């Protein structure tokens, strides 16, 4: 096992970062309120010559599994997956990890009067080391910059221009469709026709409830009806929903009541069908040559593209097109900086290789084709994880306490050139899962509108919650609570290219996560 670490702890003084001072242990013990910054310089960790083991783990059948960690390492970017002892660094004197205590001057999202403890990773403002800006560019770039065939940083700009052209074309189609009408007039007609839709939707809801009620009555009467009726019991009890065959000749009161309930149910089903048909007709009402369904679809799509129209001939001042145009500005800044020879701060290479034993059951077929369970043996599996060019620039965690306990808000800003998952020891990336340009922008909690609550319950289990959005705060919530984004510029599995993967604009309206102590 090899460990090489150099570090420094700095006092964060108000004003310029250059005013930070190096502290020894005695001086550090006297720090009060100024905040502490630290960084690690020229370090690496390699467990290649030592062994480690994870035990007391069980599979789904309760069988013990022992995981042997054959190798783990943390080194500087370019270590060739740990083969080279490349020194790494976490932060710099001007961009350290920081630990501070403060209020809204530290984080504007904190509730008034709250004093929070903030842990923040190194933060840069230049486009290549701002995780959000570089991660956005890397997603559109798709390929890993610097690899063969991926040396033009403007490839990302071409990709977003194509997206803008597609969005703009769809916007123009909708504008042209309603050019002679005007969007305010279009909205007025939609509102009028929607009144009928809402009335008929309410009728469908009522008829649906009536069907459920009459069906319940039919079930009750069916259960109370006899197994047979009539002379010598010639009329047997029918299937549920069907009537006894005696018709008007039925004399048994329970039979007559059930038969009547079948008629009532069928009549109610017919009324529901009529109500559903009327609702469908309401959606098909035409104005300006287009059905209500088409007009609503077009208006909602235009609002998503350009924001809510405030004029008969609106322009795109908000919405997805404006957001994409803003993103294009970011992409251009990153691309031109790369073209000018700009370099990112080196990240880290992190990896782990493990082996573990699992029970393996041999199955075969007998002479009749039946599957027969054979002997159970143990097999050894291999699994590895490698992160290349891993950074955490701009991430933070704010913690404070109030009457509800420990509260917090967090932002994970993570980027990696590659994430490689492998289940084979001696193979190439063509047989592994490889994700390139991996970007995580995960935001949990907002001090004013949705604080993240962390608690330990009476049984010792942990609970993590985000309160639900309320009617009183929903407008501010959707305006100010940050969204989360996950993107992969390119994903391949066993040599099969799956292209880019992205989740954008994700926001949690409610969260309640609890740990559970499973029986051993």
C-alpha positions as CSV (number, residue, x, y, z in Angstrom):
1,X,0.0,0.0,0.0
2,X,1.3,3.4,-1.0
3,X,0.2,6.7,0.4
4,X,1.6,10.1,-0.4
5,X,-0.1,13.3,0.9
6,X,0.8,16.9,1.2
7,X,-1.8,19.3,2.6
8,X,-2.3,22.8,4.0
9,X,-5.0,24.4,6.2
10,X,-5.7,28.0,5.6
11,X,-7.6,30.7,7.5
12,X,-10.2,32.4,5.3
13,X,-10.1,36.1,5.9
14,X,-12.7,38.6,4.5
15,X,-11.6,40.1,1.2
16,X,-9.2,38.7,-1.3
17,X,-8.3,35.0,-1.3
18,X,-4.7,36.1,-1.4
19,X,-5.2,37.2,2.3
20,X,-5.4,33.6,3.5
21,X,-2.9,32.6,6.1
22,X,-1.3,29.2,6.8
23,X,-2.1,28.0,10.4
24,X,-0.4,25.5,12.7
25,X,-2.4,23.5,15.3
26,X,-2.2,26.0,18.0
27,X,-3.4,28.8,15.8
28,X,-6.1,26.7,14.3
29,X,-7.6,26.1,17.8
30,X,-8.1,29.8,18.2
31,X,-10.1,30.3,14.9
32,X,-13.6,31.7,15.6
33,X,-16.0,32.5,12.8
34,X,-13.6,33.4,10.0
35,X,-13.9,30.0,8.3
36,X,-11.3,27.4,7.4
37,X,-10.0,26.4,4.0
38,X,-7.9,23.4,3.1
39,X,-6.5,21.7,0.1
40,X,-4.5,18.6,-0.7
41,X,-1.5,18.9,-3.0
42,X,0.6,16.2,-4.6
43,X,-1.0,13.2,-3.1
44,X,-2.0,9.7,-4.2
45,X,-3.3,6.5,-2.6
46,X,-2.7,3.0,-4.0
47,X,-3.8,-0.2,-2.3
48,X,-2.4,-2.5,-5.0
49,X,0.1,-4.4,-2.7
50,X,-2.3,-4.8,0.2
51,X,-5.6,-6.6,0.7
52,X,-8.9,-5.6,2.1
53,X,-12.1,-7.4,2.6
54,X,-15.8,-6.7,3.1
55,X,-17.7,-9.3,5.1
56,X,-21.0,-9.8,6.8
57,X,-22.9,-9.2,3.5
58,X,-25.6,-11.7,2.4
59,X,-27.3,-12.4,-0.9
60,X,-31.1,-12.6,-1.4
61,X,-31.1,-16.2,-0.1
62,X,-29.3,-15.2,3.1
63,X,-26.1,-16.8,2.0
64,X,-22.9,-15.0,3.2
65,X,-20.8,-13.1,0.5
66,X,-17.3,-12.0,1.1
67,X,-16.0,-9.2,-1.1
68,X,-12.2,-9.0,-1.6
69,X,-10.9,-5.6,-2.6
70,X,-8.0,-6.6,-4.7
71,X,-7.1,-3.0,-5.6
72,X,-8.2,0.5,-5.0
73,X,-6.5,3.8,-5.8
74,X,-6.9,7.6,-5.9
75,X,-4.5,9.3,-8.2
76,X,-4.1,12.3,-10.5
77,X,-5.8,12.4,-13.9
78,X,-3.8,10.6,-16.5
79,X,-2.7,7.7,-14.2
80,X,-3.8,5.1,-16.8
81,X,-6.2,3.6,-14.3
82,X,-3.8,3.6,-11.5
83,X,-0.8,2.2,-13.4
84,X,1.2,5.4,-12.9
85,X,1.8,7.2,-9.6
86,X,0.4,10.5,-10.9
87,X,0.1,13.0,-8.1
88,X,-3.4,14.5,-7.5
89,X,-4.5,17.7,-6.0
90,X,-7.8,18.7,-4.3
91,X,-8.1,22.5,-4.5
92,X,-5.5,25.2,-4.5
93,X,-4.6,28.0,-2.1
94,X,-6.9,30.3,-4.1
95,X,-9.6,27.7,-4.6
96,X,-9.7,25.6,-1.4
97,X,-12.3,23.4,0.2
98,X,-14.0,25.7,2.7
99,X,-15.7,25.3,6.0
100,X,-17.7,28.4,7.1
101,X,-20.5,29.5,9.4
102,X,-22.9,32.2,8.3
103,X,-26.4,33.3,7.4
104,X,-28.0,34.7,4.2
105,X,-24.8,36.4,3.3
106,X,-23.3,33.0,2.9
107,X,-26.3,31.4,1.1
108,X,-29.2,33.6,0.1
109,X,-31.5,30.6,0.1
110,X,-31.3,30.2,3.9
111,X,-34.3,31.2,5.9
112,X,-34.1,34.6,7.7
113,X,-32.2,34.4,10.9
114,X,-30.7,31.0,10.3
115,X,-27.0,30.4,10.9
116,X,-25.6,27.5,8.8
117,X,-22.5,25.5,8.6
118,X,-21.3,25.4,5.0
119,X,-19.0,22.9,3.4
120,X,-18.0,23.8,-0.1
121,X,-15.7,22.2,-2.6
122,X,-13.3,24.3,-4.7
123,X,-15.1,26.7,-6.9
124,X,-13.9,28.3,-10.1
125,X,-15.7,30.9,-12.2
126,X,-13.9,30.4,-15.5
127,X,-15.9,28.4,-18.2
128,X,-13.7,25.4,-18.3
129,X,-13.7,24.7,-14.5
130,X,-17.3,25.8,-13.8
131,X,-18.9,22.4,-13.6
132,X,-22.3,23.5,-14.9
133,X,-20.8,25.3,-17.9
134,X,-18.3,22.6,-18.8
135,X,-20.8,19.8,-18.1
136,X,-23.4,21.4,-20.4
137,X,-20.8,21.8,-23.2
138,X,-19.6,18.2,-22.7
139,X,-23.1,16.8,-23.1
140,X,-23.6,18.5,-26.5
141,X,-20.0,17.7,-27.5
142,X,-20.9,14.0,-27.1
143,X,-17.5,12.6,-27.6
144,X,-14.6,12.9,-25.1
145,X,-12.6,16.0,-26.1
146,X,-9.0,15.2,-27.1
147,X,-9.7,11.6,-28.2
148,X,-9.2,10.8,-31.9
149,X,-12.0,12.3,-34.0
150,X,-13.0,14.7,-31.2
151,X,-10.6,17.6,-31.4
152,X,-13.1,20.3,-32.6
153,X,-14.8,22.0,-29.6
154,X,-17.3,23.6,-31.9
155,X,-19.0,20.2,-32.4
156,X,-21.1,21.1,-29.4
157,X,-22.2,24.4,-30.9
158,X,-23.2,22.6,-34.1
159,X,-25.3,20.1,-32.1
160,X,-27.1,22.8,-30.1
161,X,-27.7,24.8,-33.4
162,X,-29.4,21.8,-34.8
163,X,-31.6,21.6,-31.7
164,X,-32.4,25.3,-32.0
165,X,-33.3,24.9,-35.6
166,X,-35.7,22.1,-34.7
167,X,-37.3,24.1,-31.9
168,X,-37.6,27.2,-34.1
169,X,-39.1,25.2,-36.9
170,X,-41.8,23.9,-34.6
171,X,-42.5,27.4,-33.2
172,X,-42.8,28.8,-36.7
173,X,-45.3,26.0,-37.7
174,X,-47.6,26.9,-34.8
175,X,-47.2,30.7,-35.4
176,X,-48.2,30.2,-39.0
177,X,-51.1,28.0,-38.2
178,X,-52.7,30.7,-36.0
179,X,-51.4,33.8,-37.7
180,X,-54.8,34.9,-38.9
181,X,-56.4,34.3,-35.5
182,X,-53.9,35.7,-33.0
183,X,-52.8,34.0,-29.8
184,X,-55.0,35.9,-27.4
185,X,-58.0,35.2,-29.5
186,X,-56.9,31.6,-29.7
187,X,-56.7,31.4,-25.9
188,X,-60.1,33.0,-25.5
189,X,-61.7,30.4,-27.7
190,X,-59.9,27.6,-25.9
191,X,-61.2,28.9,-22.5
192,X,-64.8,29.1,-23.8
193,X,-64.7,25.6,-25.2
194,X,-63.0,24.2,-22.1
195,X,-66.0,25.2,-20.0
196,X,-68.1,22.6,-21.9
197,X,-65.3,20.1,-21.6
198,X,-65.1,20.6,-17.8
199,X,-68.9,20.3,-17.4
200,X,-68.9,17.1,-19.4
201,X,-65.9,15.7,-17.6
202,X,-67.7,16.3,-14.3
203,X,-70.7,14.4,-15.8
204,X,-68.4,11.5,-16.7
205,X,-67.0,11.4,-13.2
206,X,-70.5,11.3,-11.7
207,X,-71.6,8.6,-14.1
208,X,-68.5,6.6,-13.3
209,X,-69.3,6.8,-9.6
210,X,-72.9,5.7,-10.3
211,X,-71.6,2.7,-12.2
212,X,-69.4,1.7,-9.3
213,X,-72.3,2.1,-6.9
214,X,-74.8,0.1,-9.0
215,X,-72.2,-2.6,-9.5
216,X,-71.7,-2.8,-5.7
217,X,-75.4,-3.2,-5.2
218,X,-75.5,-5.9,-7.9
219,X,-72.7,-7.8,-6.2
220,X,-74.5,-7.6,-2.8
221,X,-77.8,-8.9,-4.3
222,X,-76.0,-11.6,-6.2
223,X,-74.3,-12.9,-3.1
224,X,-77.8,-13.0,-1.4
225,X,-79.5,-14.7,-4.3
226,X,-80.2,-18.5,-4.1
227,X,-78.3,-21.2,-6.0
228,X,-81.5,-22.0,-8.0
229,X,-85.2,-21.0,-8.2
230,X,-88.4,-22.0,-9.9
231,X,-90.2,-25.3,-9.8
232,X,-87.8,-28.1,-8.9
233,X,-85.0,-25.4,-9.0
234,X,-84.8,-25.5,-12.8
235,X,-83.3,-22.0,-13.0
236,X,-79.8,-22.1,-11.8
237,X,-77.8,-19.2,-10.5
238,X,-76.2,-17.4,-13.5
239,X,-72.7,-15.9,-13.7
240,X,-72.3,-12.5,-12.0
241,X,-73.7,-9.8,-14.2
242,X,-76.2,-12.1,-16.0
243,X,-79.9,-12.5,-15.0
244,X,-81.8,-15.6,-13.9
245,X,-83.6,-17.1,-16.9
246,X,-87.1,-17.0,-15.2
247,X,-87.6,-13.3,-16.2
248,X,-91.0,-12.0,-15.1
249,X,-92.0,-15.4,-13.8
250,X,-89.4,-15.2,-11.0
251,X,-91.2,-15.2,-7.6
252,X,-88.3,-15.3,-5.2
253,X,-87.8,-11.8,-3.9
254,X,-84.0,-12.1,-3.8
255,X,-83.9,-13.3,-7.4
256,X,-86.2,-10.4,-8.5
257,X,-84.0,-7.9,-6.6
258,X,-80.8,-9.2,-8.3
259,X,-82.4,-9.2,-11.8
260,X,-83.5,-5.6,-11.2
261,X,-79.9,-4.7,-10.1
262,X,-78.6,-6.1,-13.4
263,X,-81.0,-3.9,-15.3
264,X,-80.0,-0.9,-13.2
265,X,-76.2,-1.6,-13.8
266,X,-76.6,-2.0,-17.5
267,X,-78.6,1.2,-17.8
268,X,-75.9,3.1,-15.8
269,X,-73.2,1.7,-18.0
270,X,-75.2,3.0,-21.0
271,X,-75.4,6.4,-19.4
272,X,-71.7,6.4,-18.8
273,X,-71.0,5.6,-22.4
274,X,-73.2,8.4,-23.5
275,X,-71.4,10.8,-21.2
276,X,-68.0,9.7,-22.5
277,X,-69.2,10.2,-26.1
278,X,-70.4,13.7,-25.3
279,X,-67.0,14.5,-23.7
280,X,-65.2,13.2,-26.8
281,X,-67.4,15.4,-28.9
282,X,-66.6,18.5,-26.8
283,X,-62.9,17.9,-27.5
284,X,-63.7,17.7,-31.2
285,X,-65.4,21.1,-31.4
286,X,-63.7,23.2,-34.2
287,X,-62.7,26.8,-34.3
288,X,-60.6,28.4,-37.0
289,X,-60.4,25.0,-38.7
290,X,-58.9,23.1,-35.8
291,X,-60.4,20.9,-33.0
292,X,-60.2,21.9,-29.4
293,X,-57.8,19.1,-28.7
294,X,-55.4,20.3,-31.5
295,X,-55.7,23.9,-30.3
296,X,-54.9,23.0,-26.7
297,X,-52.0,20.9,-27.7
298,X,-50.6,23.6,-29.9
299,X,-51.0,26.4,-27.3
300,X,-49.4,24.3,-24.6
301,X,-46.5,23.4,-26.9
302,X,-46.0,27.0,-27.8
303,X,-46.0,28.1,-24.2
304,X,-43.3,25.5,-23.4
305,X,-41.2,26.8,-26.4
306,X,-41.7,30.6,-25.9
307,X,-43.5,31.3,-22.6
308,X,-47.1,32.3,-22.1
309,X,-48.2,34.6,-24.9
310,X,-49.1,38.1,-23.9
311,X,-49.9,39.5,-27.3
312,X,-51.7,38.3,-30.5
313,X,-48.4,38.0,-32.2
314,X,-46.0,36.8,-29.4
315,X,-42.2,36.6,-29.5
316,X,-40.0,34.0,-27.7
317,X,-38.9,35.8,-24.6
318,X,-39.0,32.8,-22.3
319,X,-39.4,29.1,-22.5
320,X,-37.3,26.3,-23.9
321,X,-36.0,28.3,-26.9
322,X,-34.7,31.2,-24.8
323,X,-33.2,28.7,-22.4
324,X,-31.4,26.8,-25.2
325,X,-30.2,30.2,-26.7
326,X,-28.7,31.0,-23.2
327,X,-27.1,27.5,-23.2
328,X,-25.6,28.2,-26.6
329,X,-23.9,31.3,-25.2
330,X,-22.3,29.1,-22.6
331,X,-21.2,26.5,-25.1
332,X,-19.7,29.1,-27.3
333,X,-17.7,30.5,-24.4
334,X,-16.4,27.0,-23.4
335,X,-15.6,26.1,-27.0
336,X,-13.7,29.4,-27.8
337,X,-11.7,29.0,-24.5
338,X,-10.7,25.5,-25.6
339,X,-9.8,26.7,-29.1
340,X,-7.6,29.4,-27.5
341,X,-5.6,26.6,-25.7
342,X,-7.4,26.8,-22.3
343,X,-7.0,23.8,-20.0
344,X,-9.1,22.4,-17.2
345,X,-7.7,21.9,-13.7
346,X,-6.6,18.3,-13.5
347,X,-9.1,16.0,-11.9
348,X,-8.6,12.7,-10.2
349,X,-8.6,9.0,-11.2
350,X,-10.4,6.8,-8.8
351,X,-10.8,3.0,-9.1
352,X,-11.6,-0.2,-7.2
353,X,-11.3,-3.9,-8.3
354,X,-13.2,-6.6,-6.4
355,X,-13.8,-10.3,-6.4
356,X,-16.6,-12.1,-4.6
357,X,-18.0,-15.6,-4.4
358,X,-21.6,-16.5,-5.2
359,X,-23.5,-19.8,-5.1
360,X,-24.1,-21.2,-8.5
361,X,-26.8,-23.8,-9.1
362,X,-26.6,-26.2,-12.1
363,X,-29.9,-26.8,-13.8
364,X,-30.6,-29.5,-16.5
365,X,-33.6,-31.2,-18.1
366,X,-34.7,-34.8,-17.5
367,X,-36.0,-37.2,-20.2
368,X,-39.4,-35.6,-20.0
369,X,-38.1,-32.1,-20.6
370,X,-38.6,-31.0,-16.9
371,X,-36.1,-28.7,-15.4
372,X,-34.1,-30.4,-12.6
373,X,-32.1,-28.6,-10.0
374,X,-28.5,-29.9,-9.7
375,X,-25.6,-29.4,-7.3
376,X,-24.8,-26.0,-5.9
377,X,-21.2,-24.9,-6.3
378,X,-19.4,-21.6,-5.6
379,X,-18.2,-19.3,-8.4
380,X,-15.9,-16.3,-8.3
381,X,-17.0,-13.1,-10.0
382,X,-15.1,-9.9,-10.7
383,X,-16.3,-6.3,-10.7
384,X,-14.4,-3.1,-11.3
385,X,-15.2,0.7,-11.2
386,X,-12.9,3.3,-12.7
387,X,-13.5,7.1,-12.7
388,X,-11.3,9.2,-14.9
389,X,-10.9,13.0,-14.7
390,X,-13.3,13.2,-11.7
391,X,-14.0,16.7,-10.2
392,X,-16.3,18.1,-7.6
393,X,-16.0,21.8,-8.4
394,X,-18.8,24.0,-7.0
395,X,-20.6,21.4,-4.8
396,X,-21.8,22.4,-1.3
397,X,-23.7,21.3,1.8
398,X,-25.4,23.8,4.1
399,X,-26.6,22.5,7.6
400,X,-28.5,24.3,10.3
401,X,-30.9,23.5,13.1
402,X,-34.4,24.8,14.0
403,X,-37.5,23.6,15.8
404,X,-37.9,20.8,13.2
405,X,-34.4,19.4,13.9
406,X,-31.4,19.3,11.6
407,X,-32.1,21.0,8.2
408,X,-30.0,21.3,5.1
409,X,-29.6,21.9,1.4
410,X,-27.1,20.4,-0.9
411,X,-25.8,20.7,-4.4
412,X,-23.7,17.9,-6.0
413,X,-21.7,19.2,-9.0
414,X,-19.8,16.3,-10.3
415,X,-18.1,15.7,-13.7
416,X,-16.0,12.9,-15.0
417,X,-14.4,12.3,-18.4
418,X,-15.2,8.6,-18.1
419,X,-17.0,6.1,-15.8
420,X,-16.0,2.5,-16.7
421,X,-17.8,-0.5,-15.2
422,X,-16.4,-4.0,-15.9
423,X,-17.3,-7.5,-15.0
424,X,-14.2,-9.1,-16.7
425,X,-10.7,-9.0,-15.4
426,X,-8.7,-9.3,-18.6
427,X,-10.7,-7.6,-21.3
428,X,-10.9,-4.2,-23.1
429,X,-13.4,-1.4,-22.8
430,X,-15.2,-3.0,-25.8
431,X,-16.5,-5.5,-23.2
432,X,-17.3,-3.0,-20.5
433,X,-19.9,-0.3,-19.9
434,X,-18.3,3.1,-20.7
435,X,-20.0,6.5,-20.0
436,X,-18.1,9.5,-21.3
437,X,-18.7,13.2,-20.3
438,X,-20.6,12.2,-17.2
439,X,-22.2,15.2,-15.5
440,X,-24.3,15.3,-12.3
441,X,-26.1,18.5,-11.2
442,X,-28.1,17.2,-8.3
443,X,-29.8,19.7,-6.0
444,X,-31.7,18.7,-2.8
445,X,-33.5,21.2,-0.5
446,X,-34.0,24.9,-0.4
447,X,-33.8,26.7,2.9
448,X,-36.8,28.9,2.5
449,X,-39.2,26.7,0.5
450,X,-38.2,23.1,0.9
451,X,-35.5,22.4,3.5
452,X,-34.0,18.9,3.6
453,X,-34.7,17.3,7.0
454,X,-32.3,14.7,8.4
455,X,-33.4,12.8,11.5
456,X,-32.7,9.7,13.5
457,X,-35.9,8.0,14.6
458,X,-36.5,6.3,18.0
459,X,-35.6,2.9,16.6
460,X,-32.2,4.2,15.4
461,X,-33.1,4.3,11.7
462,X,-32.4,7.4,9.5
463,X,-35.0,9.5,7.8
464,X,-34.5,11.9,5.0
465,X,-37.4,14.1,3.9
466,X,-38.3,17.0,1.7
467,X,-41.7,18.6,2.5
468,X,-44.4,18.7,-0.1
469,X,-45.1,21.8,-2.1
470,X,-48.0,23.8,-0.8
471,X,-50.5,26.1,-2.5
472,X,-49.1,29.0,-0.6
473,X,-45.5,28.6,-1.8
474,X,-45.9,26.8,-5.1
475,X,-45.2,29.8,-7.3
476,X,-42.0,30.8,-5.4
477,X,-41.0,27.1,-5.2
478,X,-41.1,26.6,-9.0
479,X,-39.3,29.9,-9.6
480,X,-36.5,29.5,-7.1
481,X,-35.9,25.9,-6.1
482,X,-33.1,24.7,-8.4
483,X,-33.7,21.8,-10.8
484,X,-31.5,18.8,-11.2
485,X,-29.8,17.5,-14.3
486,X,-28.0,14.3,-15.3
487,X,-26.3,13.9,-18.6
488,X,-24.0,11.4,-20.3
489,X,-22.4,12.6,-23.5
490,X,-22.0,9.1,-24.8
491,X,-22.8,5.6,-23.4
492,X,-21.7,2.3,-24.7
493,X,-22.2,-1.2,-23.4
494,X,-20.1,-4.1,-24.6
495,X,-19.2,-2.2,-27.7
496,X,-22.7,-1.1,-28.6
497,X,-23.0,2.7,-28.9
498,X,-26.2,3.9,-27.1
499,X,-25.6,7.6,-27.8
500,X,-26.2,10.4,-25.3
501,X,-28.5,10.1,-22.3
502,X,-30.0,13.0,-20.4
503,X,-32.5,13.8,-17.6
504,X,-33.2,17.6,-17.5
505,X,-35.2,19.8,-15.3
506,X,-35.9,17.2,-12.6
507,X,-37.3,18.6,-9.3
508,X,-38.6,16.7,-6.3
509,X,-42.0,17.9,-5.1
510,X,-41.8,15.5,-2.1
511,X,-39.4,13.0,-0.7
512,X,-39.5,10.6,2.3
513,X,-36.7,8.1,2.5
514,X,-36.2,5.8,5.5
515,X,-33.6,3.2,6.3
516,X,-34.9,-0.2,7.4
517,X,-33.0,-2.7,9.6
518,X,-33.6,-6.0,7.9
519,X,-33.6,-9.2,10.0
520,X,-30.3,-11.0,9.9
